[in-house]
Amino acid sequence: MEDILDLDTPHILERRLQTMVKTKGLARTSKQARQCITHRHIAINKKRITIPSYIVKRDEEGKIGFDNRSAFVDAEHPERVAGKKEEKKEGVEVTTEISKKPEQKKVEESKKNEVIVPAQ
C-alpha cells in the first residue's frame, strides 16, 4: 500500500504514453508524440492506442512501437526521427543527417563541385 501512496506527479507523468513515445525516440517532441498517438501511428504489443494519457505498465514499455498499418513503419518516412540526429555540444545544437544512402551523398557532392558557365 505504501508504494501506491509513494507515487508523485512526476512519476505518473513519466508513465504516460505521450512521454514514453518521446523518450523512446519515436517522436522528436511531445507535441509530435501526441499527434502520432491520436493519428493512430502508435501501438503497444501490436494493439493500436489512441489515448496520449494512457498509463503504460512496466511490462509494456518495450512493446511500444509504430503500428504495422502506419506510414511511419517505413524508415524513409520524412517525419521519422531516424532521418536526423540532434546533438548538443557545449550549448550549440548540431544536426546531422544519418539516413542518406551513399549514392545520395555522392550526387550531392558532385553537384557542389559543378561549375556553371554562362552561355554566350
C-alpha positions as CSV (number, residue, x, y, z in Angstrom):
1,M,0.0,0.0,0.0
2,E,2.9,2.4,0.7
3,D,4.2,2.0,-2.8
4,I,0.9,3.3,-4.2
5,L,0.9,6.3,-1.9
6,D,4.6,7.0,-2.7
7,L,3.8,7.9,-6.3
8,D,4.0,11.6,-7.0
9,T,3.1,13.7,-10.1
10,P,6.5,13.5,-12.0
11,H,6.4,9.7,-11.7
12,I,2.9,9.5,-13.1
13,L,3.7,11.9,-15.9
14,E,6.7,9.8,-16.9
15,R,4.4,6.7,-17.3
16,R,2.1,8.5,-19.9
17,L,2.2,7.1,-23.4
18,Q,2.9,10.5,-24.8
19,T,6.0,10.9,-22.7
20,M,7.2,7.3,-23.4
21,V,6.9,7.8,-27.2
22,K,9.1,10.8,-27.0
23,T,11.7,9.2,-24.6
24,K,11.9,6.1,-26.9
25,G,12.7,8.4,-29.8
26,L,9.7,7.6,-31.9
27,A,8.9,11.4,-32.0
28,R,11.1,14.5,-31.8
29,T,8.8,16.5,-29.5
30,S,5.9,15.9,-27.0
31,K,3.5,17.6,-29.5
32,Q,4.6,15.3,-32.3
33,A,4.3,12.3,-29.9
34,R,0.7,13.3,-29.1
35,Q,-0.1,13.8,-32.8
36,C,1.3,10.3,-33.7
37,I,-0.8,8.7,-31.0
38,T,-4.0,10.4,-31.9
39,H,-3.5,9.8,-35.6
40,R,-3.2,6.1,-34.9
41,H,0.5,5.6,-35.6
42,I,1.5,4.1,-32.2
43,A,0.8,0.6,-30.9
44,I,1.6,-1.3,-27.8
45,N,2.1,-5.1,-28.3
46,K,0.5,-4.8,-31.8
47,K,-2.6,-3.1,-30.3
48,R,-3.3,0.5,-31.5
49,I,-3.6,3.0,-28.7
50,T,-5.1,6.5,-29.5
51,I,-5.1,8.0,-26.0
52,P,-2.0,10.1,-25.2
53,S,-2.7,9.9,-21.4
54,Y,-2.7,6.1,-21.4
55,I,-0.6,5.0,-18.4
56,V,2.0,2.5,-19.7
57,K,2.7,-0.5,-17.5
58,R,6.3,-1.7,-16.8
59,D,5.9,-4.8,-18.9
60,E,4.5,-2.8,-21.9
61,E,7.5,-0.4,-22.1
62,G,9.5,-2.5,-24.5
63,K,6.5,-3.2,-26.7
64,I,5.8,0.4,-27.7
65,G,6.3,1.0,-31.5
66,F,4.8,2.1,-34.7
67,D,1.6,0.3,-35.8
68,N,2.1,-2.1,-38.7
69,R,-0.6,-0.2,-40.7
70,S,1.1,3.2,-40.2
71,A,3.1,5.0,-42.8
72,F,5.7,5.6,-40.1
73,V,6.8,1.9,-40.4
74,D,8.8,2.9,-43.4
75,A,12.3,4.0,-42.2
76,E,12.5,6.5,-45.1
77,H,9.3,8.4,-44.0
78,P,10.2,12.1,-43.8
79,E,8.9,12.6,-40.3
80,R,10.8,9.7,-38.8
81,V,13.4,10.7,-36.2
82,A,15.9,8.3,-37.9
83,G,16.3,10.9,-40.6
84,K,18.1,13.4,-38.3
85,K,20.2,13.1,-35.3
86,E,20.3,16.1,-33.0
87,E,23.1,16.5,-30.5
88,K,24.0,19.3,-28.1
89,K,27.7,20.1,-27.8
90,E,28.7,22.9,-25.5
91,G,25.3,24.6,-25.7
92,V,25.3,24.5,-29.6
93,E,22.7,22.3,-31.3
94,V,24.2,20.3,-34.1
95,T,22.0,18.5,-36.6
96,T,23.5,15.7,-38.8
97,E,21.7,13.7,-41.4
98,I,22.3,10.0,-40.9
99,S,19.8,8.2,-43.1
100,K,21.1,9.2,-46.5
101,K,22.3,6.5,-48.8
102,P,25.9,6.6,-50.1
103,E,24.6,7.2,-53.6
104,Q,22.7,10.3,-52.5
105,K,25.8,11.7,-50.8
106,K,27.9,11.2,-53.9
107,V,25.3,13.0,-56.1
108,E,25.1,15.9,-53.7
109,E,28.9,16.2,-53.5
110,S,29.2,16.2,-57.3
111,K,26.6,19.0,-57.5
112,K,28.7,21.1,-55.2
113,N,31.7,20.7,-57.4
114,E,29.9,21.6,-60.6
115,V,31.0,24.8,-62.3
116,I,28.2,26.7,-64.2
117,V,29.5,28.5,-67.3
118,P,27.2,31.2,-68.7
119,A,26.1,30.6,-72.3
120,Q,27.4,33.1,-74.9
